Amino acid sequence: MGVAGCSENDRPLDPPVRFEGDIFGTFYQVTIMDPLTLGESRELEEGFLAELEDVDQAMSTYRDDAELIAFNEAPLEEWQPLSNELIEVLAISQSVAEASHGAFDITVGDLVNLWSFGPGARPEEVPSDDALAEQLAQVGFDAVEVDTQNMQARRTRDVFVDLSAVAKGHATDQVAAYLDQQGLEHYLVNLGGDLIARGLRDEDAQTPWRIGIEVPEDGQQRAQHVIPLVGPALESISVATSGDYRNYFEVDGERFSHTIDPRTGRPVTHQVASTSVFHPSNAWADAWATALLVVGEQEAMQMAIENNLKALLLVREGEQWRSIASPEFVNYFGETLVDELGIEQLSAPAPTNQPVTGE
């Protein structure tokens, strides 16, 4: 490389430095406030795109060469050696599945397809009771066993494992971990709405990163709450949001949500429209946000208390919206901010003598 090329690579860039593109059928945005040269920015982009490619190679359900597809096609009852990355995400998924009493379930994919929400094109129609019962008999997170000590897993029933509700969160974590390894201290990663922030938006002015929690209204995007993403000692914090308001179909005037309850095999019917979970790991936040959206307001808050989750729910009330925060959310962000945003707090812990599955 000539002198001109070297000097160009050494050129300092004015912050923020932003990277944007498409990945996993959605978008990525990486914003960095640390001082960077042009050459450093190019190396960073190449590095975090390689991290995203690794996640896609491991967990995509759209790639014939994906590790997850090979796992799904492997013989039943036979242990399969898997990559550290896939084992980690499977272990997180199974942990949340157990703690949520099956509200989160990575084997629900065939049920989702049955309701016309999967990748395959199907007519928008309500499945028959017999078809639902047949599919529901197969679904269940107990059909997947994970051996983290020996880095292997197996399926004990013919289920299709789909990690789409957690893989994007894991990918967000991987990009952040890569940026940490490069010594960066002030950044925001946004992968299709899964976010993780570290440091400050403006270090001189001590301005935190801020994210908007979107009001779930059809056909428009509007922030219901703007929340600063800053933790003690500027630790990283992430947020994942699940919502039922963009993907649905109607039959005879009845709306069917794309959020399927793995325990019943049917779309949810409660009034919770979106759930946001704040957590150091976006993979955990992603999985928990899905679980809380499945169970509805009372069970969601009970689960949040039992699992010390920083959770924020938006609940439909006619044409209006009500926001409610878990105790851990209030403890973390402070009562002052919660009051300013008009978010409800639980006055007392949810009762613990009721089964969280509603059974």
matplotlib code that plots the C-alpha trace (Angstrom):
import matplotlib.pyplot as plt

x = [0.0, 1.4, 1.9, -1.4, -3.3, -1.7, -2.4, -6.1, -6.4, -4.9, -7.5, -9.5, -13.3, -15.7, -17.9, -20.4, -19.2, -22.2, -22.4, -25.6, -26.8, -29.1, -28.7, -31.0, -33.9, -33.7, -31.2, -28.2, -26.9, -23.7, -23.0, -19.6, -18.6, -14.9, -12.3, -11.6, -9.5, -10.8, -8.7, -9.8, -13.5, -13.0, -11.4, -14.2, -16.9, -15.1, -14.8, -18.4, -19.8, -17.8, -19.4, -22.9, -21.9, -20.9, -24.3, -26.1, -24.0, -24.8, -28.5, -30.2, -33.3, -33.0, -29.5, -29.1, -25.6, -26.5, -25.4, -29.0, -30.4, -28.0, -29.0, -32.7, -32.0, -29.9, -31.3, -33.5, -32.0, -28.4, -26.1, -24.7, -21.5, -22.3, -20.3, -19.9, -22.1, -25.0, -24.8, -24.8, -28.0, -29.7, -28.8, -30.2, -33.4, -33.9, -33.3, -35.9, -38.3, -38.1, -38.3, -41.3, -43.0, -43.0, -44.2, -40.9, -40.3, -37.8, -39.8, -42.9, -42.0, -44.3, -47.3, -46.4, -46.4, -49.7, -51.2, -49.7, -47.0, -44.0, -41.6, -43.7, -46.6, -49.9, -53.4, -54.5, -56.9, -57.7, -56.4, -58.8, -58.8, -57.5, -54.6, -53.8, -54.0, -51.7, -49.1, -49.3, -48.6, -45.1, -44.2, -42.4, -39.0, -38.5, -38.0, -34.5, -31.7, -28.6, -25.3, -23.2, -20.4, -19.7, -20.9, -23.6, -27.4, -30.1, -33.8, -35.9, -39.0, -39.3, -39.5, -38.0, -35.8, -36.2, -34.0, -35.3, -36.7, -33.2, -30.6, -30.9, -30.3, -27.3, -26.0, -26.4, -24.3, -21.6, -21.2, -21.0, -18.5, -16.3, -16.4, -15.4, -12.5, -11.3, -11.3, -14.3, -16.2, -19.0, -21.3, -24.9, -25.7, -29.2, -29.9, -33.5, -34.7, -32.6, -30.3, -27.2, -25.5, -22.2, -20.9, -22.3, -23.8, -21.7, -19.0, -18.2, -21.8, -22.4, -25.4, -26.6, -27.9, -31.6, -34.1, -37.7, -40.3, -42.7, -46.4, -48.1, -50.3, -51.0, -49.4, -47.3, -44.2, -44.3, -42.3, -44.4, -41.5, -37.9, -35.6, -31.9, -29.7, -27.0, -26.1, -23.9, -20.3, -21.4, -21.9, -23.5, -27.2, -29.5, -33.2, -35.3, -39.0, -41.6, -44.9, -48.0, -49.3, -47.6, -48.1, -51.6, -54.5, -58.3, -61.0, -64.7, -63.6, -61.5, -57.9, -55.3, -52.0, -48.7, -47.7, -48.5, -48.8, -46.8, -48.8, -52.2, -51.1, -53.3, -52.6, -52.6, -55.8, -54.8, -54.3, -50.5, -49.4, -45.6, -43.0, -39.6, -36.9, -33.7, -30.8, -27.0, -27.4, -29.6, -30.1, -31.6, -33.7, -34.9, -36.1, -37.7, -39.5, -41.1, -42.1, -43.7, -45.6, -47.1, -48.4, -50.2, -50.0, -50.5, -48.4, -45.7, -45.3, -45.2, -42.5, -40.6, -40.6, -39.6, -36.8, -35.6, -36.4, -36.4, -39.6, -41.9, -45.3, -47.6, -51.2, -54.2, -57.1, -59.7, -58.1, -55.5, -52.3, -51.2, -47.6, -46.6, -43.1, -41.7, -40.0, -36.6, -37.2, -38.1, -35.1, -32.7, -34.1, -35.4, -38.8, -38.3, -38.0, -40.8, -43.1, -42.0, -42.9, -46.3, -45.5, -47.4, -45.5, -46.7, -47.9, -47.2, -45.6, -47.9, -49.3, -47.1, -49.6, -51.1, -49.6, -47.9, -49.1, -52.7, -53.4]
y = [0.0, 3.4, 6.4, 8.0, 4.8, 4.8, 8.4, 7.9, 5.0, 7.1, 9.9, 10.5, 10.3, 12.6, 10.7, 9.3, 6.6, 4.6, 1.3, 0.1, -2.7, -5.7, -9.1, -12.0, -10.5, -7.3, -4.5, -3.7, -0.4, 0.1, 3.5, 4.3, 7.4, 6.4, 8.1, 6.1, 6.4, 5.3, 2.2, 1.2, 1.7, -0.6, -3.3, -3.0, -3.4, -6.4, -7.9, -7.6, -8.7, -11.9, -12.3, -12.0, -14.5, -17.0, -16.7, -17.1, -20.1, -21.7, -20.8, -19.9, -21.9, -20.5, -21.9, -25.6, -25.5, -24.1, -26.1, -26.0, -27.5, -30.4, -30.8, -30.9, -33.6, -35.8, -39.1, -38.9, -39.9, -39.6, -37.0, -34.5, -32.6, -28.9, -25.6, -23.6, -20.9, -23.2, -25.0, -21.7, -20.5, -23.9, -23.8, -20.3, -21.3, -24.4, -22.4, -19.8, -22.5, -24.3, -21.1, -19.9, -23.3, -23.7, -20.2, -20.0, -23.0, -23.4, -26.4, -24.3, -23.8, -26.3, -24.9, -21.4, -22.8, -24.4, -21.0, -19.6, -17.5, -19.5, -19.1, -21.3, -19.7, -21.0, -19.7, -17.6, -19.9, -21.4, -24.9, -27.7, -29.0, -32.3, -30.7, -28.6, -31.6, -33.7, -30.9, -30.0, -33.6, -33.2, -29.8, -29.3, -28.1, -31.5, -33.0, -31.3, -32.3, -30.2, -31.5, -28.4, -30.3, -32.4, -29.8, -31.9, -32.0, -34.3, -34.4, -37.1, -36.4, -35.3, -31.5, -28.7, -26.5, -22.8, -20.3, -17.2, -15.8, -15.8, -15.9, -12.3, -11.4, -13.6, -12.0, -8.6, -9.8, -11.1, -7.8, -6.0, -8.6, -8.0, -4.2, -4.7, -6.9, -4.0, -1.7, 0.4, 2.0, 4.0, 2.3, 1.3, -1.8, -2.2, -5.5, -5.4, -3.6, -5.6, -3.1, -3.1, 0.0, 0.7, 4.0, 7.3, 9.0, 12.1, 11.6, 15.3, 16.2, 12.9, 12.2, 8.6, 6.6, 6.7, 4.3, 4.6, 2.0, 2.0, 2.4, -0.6, 1.0, -0.3, 1.5, 4.0, 4.2, 6.4, 6.2, 5.8, 6.1, 7.3, 5.5, 6.2, 3.2, 3.7, 1.4, 1.6, 2.3, 2.6, -1.1, -2.4, -2.9, -4.3, -4.3, -6.7, -6.1, -8.5, -7.3, -8.9, -5.9, -6.2, -9.8, -11.2, -12.2, -11.9, -14.5, -13.4, -10.3, -12.1, -11.2, -14.0, -12.9, -14.4, -15.0, -18.7, -20.0, -23.3, -24.7, -24.4, -24.3, -21.2, -17.5, -15.5, -13.5, -11.3, -7.5, -7.3, -5.8, -5.6, -6.6, -5.2, -6.8, -5.1, -7.4, -7.4, -10.2, -9.6, -13.3, -13.7, -10.5, -11.8, -15.1, -13.6, -10.9, -13.7, -15.7, -12.7, -11.8, -15.3, -15.4, -12.0, -9.3, -11.1, -14.1, -11.9, -9.8, -12.8, -14.3, -11.0, -11.0, -14.6, -14.2, -10.7, -9.3, -5.6, -5.8, -3.1, -4.1, -2.1, -3.2, -2.3, -0.6, 0.2, 2.8, 3.7, 2.1, 1.4, 0.8, -1.3, -2.0, -4.8, -4.0, -4.7, -2.2, 0.4, -0.4, -0.1, 3.0, 4.8, 5.8, 9.4, 8.3, 5.8, 8.5, 11.0, 8.5, 7.7, 4.0, 2.0, 0.1, -3.0, -2.0, -5.5, -8.7, -10.9, -13.9, -16.9, -19.6, -19.7, -21.8, -19.6, -21.7, -21.1, -24.8]
z = [0.0, -0.9, 1.3, 0.1, 1.1, 4.6, 5.2, 4.2, 6.6, 9.4, 8.8, 12.0, 11.7, 13.5, 15.9, 15.8, 13.3, 12.1, 10.3, 8.7, 6.6, 6.2, 8.0, 9.1, 7.1, 9.2, 9.7, 11.8, 13.0, 15.0, 16.3, 17.9, 19.8, 20.5, 18.4, 15.3, 12.1, 8.7, 8.8, 12.3, 11.3, 8.3, 10.5, 13.0, 10.4, 8.9, 12.4, 13.6, 10.2, 10.7, 14.1, 12.5, 9.8, 12.4, 14.1, 10.8, 9.9, 13.3, 13.8, 10.5, 9.5, 5.9, 5.1, 4.1, 5.4, 8.9, 11.9, 13.3, 10.2, 10.5, 14.1, 13.2, 10.6, 12.8, 14.1, 17.2, 20.5, 19.2, 20.8, 18.4, 19.1, 18.5, 18.5, 21.7, 20.2, 19.5, 22.8, 24.6, 22.9, 23.3, 27.1, 27.5, 25.6, 27.8, 31.0, 30.1, 28.9, 32.3, 34.3, 32.3, 32.6, 28.8, 27.8, 25.9, 23.6, 20.8, 19.4, 18.6, 15.0, 13.5, 15.4, 14.1, 10.6, 11.2, 12.0, 8.7, 10.5, 9.5, 6.6, 4.4, 2.5, 3.8, 3.5, 6.5, 8.1, 11.6, 11.9, 12.9, 16.4, 15.3, 13.4, 16.5, 18.9, 16.6, 16.4, 20.1, 21.1, 19.5, 20.7, 24.0, 25.2, 27.0, 23.5, 23.4, 25.8, 26.2, 27.7, 28.3, 29.9, 26.8, 24.3, 22.8, 22.4, 21.0, 20.1, 21.7, 19.5, 15.9, 16.7, 14.6, 16.7, 15.8, 17.6, 15.9, 19.2, 20.8, 18.0, 17.1, 20.8, 20.8, 17.7, 19.3, 22.3, 20.0, 18.2, 21.6, 22.9, 19.8, 20.3, 23.9, 22.8, 20.6, 23.6, 22.7, 25.6, 24.0, 21.5, 20.6, 18.7, 17.2, 15.5, 14.2, 17.4, 19.8, 21.4, 23.6, 24.8, 26.6, 27.9, 26.9, 23.8, 24.6, 27.2, 27.6, 28.3, 30.2, 27.9, 28.0, 25.1, 24.9, 23.3, 22.5, 23.6, 20.7, 21.2, 19.5, 17.0, 13.5, 10.6, 12.6, 14.8, 17.9, 21.1, 24.1, 26.5, 26.0, 28.4, 29.1, 28.7, 31.3, 34.2, 37.3, 36.4, 32.7, 32.4, 29.2, 29.3, 26.6, 25.8, 23.7, 22.9, 21.7, 20.3, 18.8, 16.9, 13.5, 12.5, 12.5, 10.3, 10.6, 9.9, 10.2, 12.1, 14.7, 14.9, 15.4, 16.8, 15.6, 19.2, 19.8, 23.3, 23.2, 26.0, 24.2, 20.6, 20.0, 19.6, 22.7, 23.5, 26.4, 26.2, 26.6, 23.3, 23.9, 26.5, 26.9, 29.1, 30.1, 30.8, 30.5, 27.9, 24.9, 24.3, 27.7, 27.2, 23.9, 25.2, 28.3, 26.3, 24.2, 27.3, 29.0, 25.9, 25.8, 29.4, 29.8, 32.4, 35.7, 34.9, 33.3, 36.3, 38.6, 36.4, 36.4, 40.2, 40.5, 38.0, 39.0, 35.5, 34.6, 32.6, 31.0, 29.6, 27.4, 27.9, 25.8, 27.5, 24.8, 22.5, 25.2, 26.6, 30.1, 31.0, 34.0, 35.3, 37.4, 40.8, 39.3, 36.5, 39.1, 41.3, 38.3, 36.6, 39.7, 40.9, 39.6, 36.0, 36.3, 37.7, 35.0, 32.3, 33.9, 34.3, 36.9, 39.6, 41.3, 44.7, 46.1, 44.8, 42.7, 44.6, 44.5, 45.4, 41.9, 39.2, 36.6, 33.7, 34.5, 34.6]

ax = plt.figure().add_subplot(projection="3d")
ax.plot(x, y, z, "-o")
ax.set_aspect("equal")
plt.show()
